[in-house]
Amino acid sequence: MMNSIRERIKRLEHQRSMSGLEILKYIGPGLLVTVGFIDPGNWASNVAAGSDYGYKLLWMVTLSTFMLIILQHNAAHLGIATGYCISEASSIYVKPWLSRFLLTTALLATAATAMAEILGGAIALQMIFNLPLKIGAILVTALSLTLLLTNSYKLLERWIIGFVSLIGLSFIIEIILVNVDWGQAVISWVKPSIPAGSIPVIMSVLGAVVMPHNLYLHSEIIQSRQWNLKDDEVIRHQLNYEFLDTIVSMLIGWAINSAMILVAAATFFANSIHVSALDTAGAMLKPLLGNGASVIFAIALLLAGISSSITAGMAGGTIFAGMFKEHYDIHDIHSRGGVIAVFLLALVVIFFIRDPFMGLVYSQMLLSIQLPWTIFLQIYLTSSQKVMGKFANSKGNFILLMIIGLIVTGLNIALLISFLR
């Protein structure tokens, strides 16, 4: 009896100790993923949404972020409970021909993501130093590859958390400088609206927030910390704190993405200015907000391009290594090969793009088209008792995930119909 009481007291003391600074130990994987959906592709999608439709598409950021929290937590759930990322689990538990097809499409989507990140960084260098776009793209690629090939996870997390902080601060400053209609913004955050001709932009916002490569990346990062222990109580404990990390990180992303639309709506839409290029957006901010705002815009864009290029490269290495049933390890040939292949393919595409701004927007649309494949693959894996054991999705979680998958699929069908008309 006394031993039982002592054990309960120890458990309560341990739970109390897991607060404050202890919680900070669990913050990191979520932020590493967050930077992936505040990339230059998001900038283009959000600027297009705000400049063309004002505050009306803010609801899509809210809906996308809600879906993202559920999906990212579910992906991390897989990593913690099994020790596998989505790519590894797919290679082990899905028929080889189907797994290869799904993972190849995910790898191509990651290359599209990397293209947007690198292109955004190149546009920023052009704005700041007047460098040609292609030279800027080469520089961003070289820097991102160097950071990836020479640093560990923990060091990369510190870099990226710093980048996210600076990007967030940049947009907070931008919001202070503009006259936002907060009443209209609050309504638009929760009231769905689909203005005529807005479906492509809505889909680009969706693809810019809920990104396939981030689901693969989160499932890898979370189990790379060796949290997959045999003790069920420890696994449940890690799942609880991972969920906190996911919520905090995704809400930060929601705030930054919302800020982009708010700034674009308050400056461009309010002044009937159509934006067709990110560098043009930066230049237009000069007369509207002053020289300081344009500089902040360019610096934040550069930071977003570099940091999100890193996460895209890591995702590419994760997916490719998973095809060989291996963990991500930058010193392994398959992980390095995946990273390098994603960057080179992205760089080649950039050299053939004629309209950088629309290239960014359409790259996000391509992500939204691939997204249902990844979502339903993830649902299959996390709902399977063969894969997850006692940690398989509950009936309620399965239904919620299926609803999200069907919503994304429905939006893709709407996109197809809009193009056929």
N, C-alpha and C positions, 0 to 999 in steps of 0.2 A: 504493500500500500504506500509506504513512504517513498519507495523507489519510483512508483508511478507519479506521485506528486512532484518529486524532484525533476523528473523528466518533463512534466508539463511546465514547471517554472522555467527550466532551461529553454524550452521551446518558445515561451512567451518573451523571455529576455532576448533570444535570438531574433525574434520577429521585430522587437522594438529597436534592436541594433541595426536592422536593415532599413534604415531611414536616413534622411539627411545626406551626408557625404557618401554613405555606402551606396545609395541609389545611383550616384554619379558614375560608379564603376560600370553600370549597365547601359549608360548612355554612350552611343557611338555607332553601332551598326545601323540604327535608324537614321541618324544624321548622314551617314555615308550614303545611304539610299536617297535621302531627301535631296541632296545636291543633284541627283540624277534627274529629278523632275522640276528643277529650277534652272534648266539649261537654256542655251540660246534658242533652241527650238520652241521652248515655252515662251521665251521673250517674243518671238515672232508671232506665235499663236495668240498670245495675250494682247500684244500691241494691235494685231488685226482685229481681235474681238472688241477691244475698247475703242479704237479709232473709228471702226465702221458701225458698231452697234451700241456704243455708250456703255451703260451699266447692265444692259439686258442679259448678257451671257454670264454674269457672275454666278448664277445658280449652277452652271456646269462645273465650276471650280469646287463648289460645295459638294455636289453629288459625286464628282470624281474623287475628291479627297475622302469622302465617307467610304466609297467602294475600295479605295486604295488602302485604308486602314485595315479593313477586313481581309483583303487579299494579302497584304504584306505580313500581317500577323499569322495568317494561315501558312504562308511560305516559310516563315521563321519557325512555326510549329513543326513543320516537316523536318527542318534542319536540326532542331533541338531533340526531337523524339527519335529520329532515325540515324542521325549523323551523316545523312546524305543531302546534297543539294537537289533541286528539281531535275537537273540534267543527269546526275548520277542515278537517281531513283528511276528516271525514265529509261535509262539504258539497262537497268537491272530488271525492272518489273513490266516494261511494255515491250510488245513484239518488236524485234529489231528494225524491220522496214518502217513501221509507224514511228518508232522513236527517232530514227535517223531523219525522217521527213520533218517531224515537229521541231527537232533541235536545229536542223539546217535553216528552217524558216526563222527560228529565234535568233540564230547567228546572223542572218541577213538583216533582220530588224535591228540588231545591235550595231551592225555596220552603218545602217541608216541613222541611228542615234549618234554614233561617233562622228558621222559626217556633219550633222547639225552642230555638235559641240565644237568641232574644229573650225567649221565655217564661221560660227559666232565669234570665236576667239580671234580669227583672222580679220573679221569685220571691225572688231574693237581695235586691233593693231592699226588698221587702216585709218580709223577715226583719230587715234592718238598720234601716230607717227607717220601717217600718209604712206604706209607700206602697201605695195601691190597685194591683192587678195591671195594670190597663189603662194607668194613668199611667206606671208603671214600664216597661211595654212601649214606650210612646211615647218615653220618655227614652233607653232602650237603642237603639232604632232611630235616633233623631236623632244620638246620639253615634257610632254605628257608621257612619252615612252621612257624617257630618262627617269622620271619620278617613279614609274611603275616597275621598271626593271632593277632599280637599286634600293628600294625601300620596303620595309615590312608593313604589315597591316596596321599596327598601332601607330607608326609614324605617319602613314597615309591618313589615318583617321584624324590626327591632330591637324594636319595640313587642311583637310577638307572641312573640319569643324570651323577652323579659322576663316576659310573662304566663305562658308555659309553665313557666318557672323557678319563679315564685311558686306556681303550682298544684301543681307537683311537690313543692315544699318543704312546702306545706300538708298534703299527704297523708302525707309522711314523718313530720311531727309527729303526725298522727292515728294512724298505725300504732304509733308509740312509746307512745301513750297507751292503746292497747287490748291485750288479751291474745289474740294470734293463735295458733291451733293450727297451727304451721308444718309439722308432720308431715303432717297432713291436707291442708294447702294444697299441699305439694309433690306429693303423689299426685294431687290433683285437677287440677293444671296439665297433667298428661300423660295422665290416665285419663278417657276419655269416659264421660259418664253423662247419661242423659235421664230424670229423674224424671217421674212422672205429672203431666201438665198443664203441663210446662215448655217445650213447643215455642214458644209465643208469646214467652216471655222469651228463649229461645235465639235466635230470629230477631231480636229487638230488639237483642240484644248483637251479633249479626252485622252488622246494618244500622248499628249505632252505631260499629263499628270499620271495616268495609270500606264506605266511603260513595261512591256514584257521583260526586258533585260533586268529591270530592278527586282522582279520577283525571283529570277534565278540568282541574282547577286545576294539578296537578303537571305535566302535559304543557305547560301554558302558561307557568308560572313558570320552568321549567327552560330553555326556549328564549328567554325574554325577556331572559336575560343575554347573548344574542348568542354562544352557544357553538357554534352551527351553522356551523362553518367548513368550507371545501371540503377541507381536509387530513384524509384518513382517519385518520391517526395522532392528530391532535388530537381528533377525534371519539371515538376509542376511549379516549383519555386522559380525556376528560370523562365518558364512561360509567363508567369505573372509579371515579372520585371521586364521581360522583353515587350510585353503588351504596353507597359508604361512608356518604354523607350519609343515604341512605334507611334503611339498617340501623340506624345510630345513632338517628335520629329515631323510627323505628317502635318500637324497643326501649324508648325513653323512654315512648312512648305505652302500650306493653304494661305497663310497670311501674306507670304511674299508673292505668290501668284496673284492673289486678289489685289495686292498693291500695284502690280504691273497694269492690270486692267483699269484700276481706279485712276492711275496717273494718265494712261492713254485716253480714258474717257473724259477726264477733267481738262486735258490740254488739247487733244486733237479733235475728238468728237464735238466738244463744246464750241470749237472754233471752225467746224466743218472742214477739217483737214484730213484728207485720205493719206495714209502712210503706206508706202510700197517698198520700203527698205529700212533696215535697222539703223544704218548710218544716217539716213535721212531723218529718222525719228530723233536721233541725237542732235542733229543740226537744227531741227525745228524747235527743240527745247530751248535753244539759246535765246531767241527773241521772246519766247513765252515765259521762261523761268530764269533766264540769266545764264552767263557763261558757266557758273559753277555746276548747274544741273547737268549740262551736257558732258562735262568732264566726269562727274559722278556716274552718269549713265555708261560711258565708255569703259571706265575702270571696272565697274561691277560686271559688265558684259564680258570683259577679258577674264576676270576671276571665275565667272560662271563657266566660260568655255573651257578653261584649263581643268578646273575641278571636276566638271561633269565628263570631260574626256577621260579622266583617270578612272571614274566609275564605269564608263562604257567599256574601256579596255579590260578592266577586271572582270566585267560580266562576260565579255567575249572569251577570255581565258577560262572562266568557270564553265561556260557552256561547252567549249571544245574539249576541255579535260574530262568533263562529265561523259562525253561520248565514248571515252575509253575507260569509263568507270573509275575515274581518278578524282581526288580532291584538287582544288586550285592550289598550285604551288608555283610561284613565279620562276623557281629554279628548275622546274620540270619542262621538258621539251614541248609537251602538249599544251600546257598553260601558256608558255611563252609564245608558242606558235599561234594559239588563238588570239592572244593580244596583238601580235604583230599583224596577223591577217586582217583583223578588224580595222586597224589603223590604216593599213595600206589600201584596202578596198575603199574605205571612206575617202582617203586622199585622192585616189584615182577618180572617184565620182565628182569630187569638188572641181577637178580640172575640166570637167565637161559641163558644169552648171552655168547657164547663161543668166538666170535671175536668182541671185542668192537668197533674197527674202522669200520668194515663193518656194525655193528649194527647201528652206527651213520649214515652212508651213506644210508642204506636201510630205516631208519626211515624217512629221508627226501623224499625218493621216495614215501613212503606211504602217506605223506602229499600232494604230487603233485597229487596222485590218487584221494584223497578226495576233492581236491581243486575245480574241476568243479562243484560239488554238491553245495558247498558254494557260488561260484560265481553266478550261475544261480538262486539260492534262493535269493541272494542279489539283483540281477537285477530285479527279479519279484517284490520284496518288494519296491524298490526305484523307480520303473517305474509305480507303482499303484497309481492312484489318490485317491483311497479309503484309502490307507495307508499314502501317502505323501501330499495329497491335491495339492495346487498350487506349491509345491516344488518337485513334481514328475520329473523324468528325462526328459530332452528335447529329441527330436527325435535324435539329434546329439549325445548326451551322451549315449542314449540307443544303438545306432549303434556301438559306440566305445566300450562300455562294452560288447556287444555281440561278437564283433571281438576278444576281449581279451579272452572271455569264449571259443570261438571256437579254438583259438590258443592253449590254455591250453589243451582242449580236444584232438586236433590233436596230440599234443606232447605225451599225454597219449596213444593214439592209436599206435603211433610210438614205444613207450616203449613196449607195448604188442606184437607188431609184432617182435621186436628185441628179445624178450624172446621165441617166438614161433619158430624162425628160428633155 
